[in-house]
Amino acid sequence: MADSRIEWTEVTWNPVTGCSKISPGCKHCYAERMAVRLRAMGQHNYRNGFSVTLHEHMIERPLRWRTPKTIFVNSMSDLFHKDVPTDFILRVFEVMRQAHWHNFQVLTKRSGRLRQIAPQLPWPDNVWMGVSVENEDYLSRIDDLRSIPASVRFLSLEPLLGRLDSLDLSGIDWVIVGGESGPRARPMHTTWVDEIKGQCIDSGVPFFFKQWGGANKKKAGRTLDGRTWNDMPDRTPAAIAL
């Protein structure tokens, strides 16, 4: 378990590390930069850099964490990457089912594979399933997500690279918005964020504004209209079975 500085989660769990780029949102991937750094520091789990790597020793870790947590699964990868075997995904989902006192947040850009193998997976109430959408070219990922029987379906609109004025929030339980950060960050316009916030308010969907981003994301901050927006789905981890 690693405490996370990601505003919408508490800790991260990475049974898989490494990924590959499939759409514009991947261009300046923070996880790739971090993997290179961790490899240089001698971290064993990043011995292969940003190549997809399965970590058998990590699969059952959440079962050892007895205090309920909100856990972001694979912050350094994509569980539905083509190089992650279906059997391995099944094992990860089984651990999430067993660790019912935690909430698990799973996020993918590979919604086609998610939709394909979803019928094979258990979908306990503590598994939140999300997709990343950076511009209107990838709205179909949301349609794929709507077909998944998850108790919480969420969107990560980060890095937001364009308007999403035709966003359909039916069947969606939570929306996260954020700008790209880092030395080559692409800009996010205020009007794009305001439109999404308005759609969330009109639809009664919790809205979480993560950051403006930019080269100095701390300086840019995360206030919108003079306040922070930290709304989350109304879900709490189940009590630990004694």
ABEGO torsion letter per residue (X at the ends): XBBBABAABABBBBABBEBBBABAAAABBAAAAAAAAAAAAGBAAAAAEABBBBBAAAAAAAAABABBBBBBBGAABBAABAABBAAAAAAAAAAAAABAABBBBBBBABAAAAAAAAAABBBBAABBBBBBBABAAAAAAAAAAAABABABBBBBBOBBABBBAABBABGBABBBBBBBBEAABBBBBAAAAAAAAAAAAAAGBBBBBABAEEABAAAAEABBGGBBBABBBBBBBBBBBX
